[in-house]
């Protein structure tokens, strides 16, 4: 039995968190998800892509909240003194909120860490790296 979702072996939440950690703290959790799992695609809209109509951040908080519930028929729970999952994963809540409200106006095209942007641009044959400054400022 694991103490936290990120320690729960053989679960999709652990796979998603490991992908988040290995990709970089600077990349967007909504965009960088394991390819073998159905992606979180956010809020419902017309021409909905395939995926889970749920924000990844909300999923993390739901798992964390559920894991903290102490029920008679439940074998374990996340200790109450354990910090919230967004804090444990070093995701700033204010920055996350700003990004969720302004993402499309701040980014046009590629989004990610500096290294992932440069790799993508090289692969695509771009001579300059679009969104570099915005990614450096907003995804740190």
N, C-alpha and C positions, 0 to 999 in steps of 0.2 A: 504494500500500500504506500502510495506517494504522499508527501506532505503538501506539495503544490502541483498545479497542472503542468508546469514545465518539467517536473520530475517524473511524471506519469508515463512510464515506458509503454510502447506499442499503442499509442493513442494519436489521433489526428491533431489534437491540441499541441502535443509535444512536437510533432512534425512541423506544424505551422510556426511555433515559437522558435524552433531550431533554425528554420529557414530565415525567420526575421533576424535572428542573432548573427547568422553567418553572412547574410547579405550586406549588412551594415546598419548601424543605428540611423544613418542619414537617409536611407531609402524609405519610401512610403510603404507601410505595412499593407495598405489596401491594394497596392500593385504587385508587390513582391511576395508571391505565395507558392507553395509547393505545387509542381505540375501534376503530381499523381493524385491530388485532392481537388474536389470541386471548388472553384474560387468563390470568394465573397465578392459580390459586385455592387453592393450598396443599395441605395433606394430604388424602388421600382419606377420605371419610366417607359415610354413607348420604345419599340424596337429593342426590347430588353435582351441583353446578351445572356447566354447560358451561364448559370451559376446561382449562388445563394444570395437572395435579396436581403442581405444583412451586412452591416459594416463589420469589418474584422475587429475593430476596437470594441464595438458593442458585444461581439461574441466573446472576446477576452474577458470583459467585465462580467458578462453573464456566467461564464464558467467559474470565474473567481468568486462571485456572489453565491452561486450554487454550492461551490466547494466549502464555503464558510458555514453553510447551514448545518446546524446540529440537530439531527433527528434521531429518534429512538431506533428506527429500523435501518439506519445508515451506519456503516462500519467506521467511518472516519470523517475528518473535516480539516479544512485549512485552519491553522491556529489563528485566533483573533489578533495576536500581536504581529502576524506576518504582514508586511506592507502590501498595499494594493498592487495588482498585477501591472498596471501601467507604470507605477513607480519602480517595480522590480525590473521591468524591461527598459527602463530609462526613456520612456515616451512622455514628453512634456505635455500636459493636458491643455494648457493655453495655446501652445503652438499647434497641437493636433486640432483643436477647435477652429483656429484661424484657417488652417489648411482645408478643413472640411467645408468651410463657408466660402473660401476664395480660390480653391484649387484651379478651376478652369480659367479664371481670369489671370492667375499668376503664371501658369504653365501652358505653353503651346507646343505640343510635340513631345519630345523625349523628357523623361523625368527619372532621376535616380541619384546615386552617389557620383562624385566626381569621377572616380575610376570607371564605374559602369557607363556613364555618359561618354567618356573618352573612348572606351572599347566599342560601344555601339556606333559612334561617329566614324571611327576607323573602319569598322566592318561595312558601314553604309557608304563610305567614301566621302564623307563630309570634310570640308577644309576647316570649319570652325565648329565649336561645340555650343549648340543652342541651349538656352536655359541654365547655363553654367552658374551665373551669378545668383539667380533665383534659387537654384538647388542648394548652393553653398549657404545662402542666408536663411532659407526657410526649412531646410531638411536636416539641420544639425541638431 
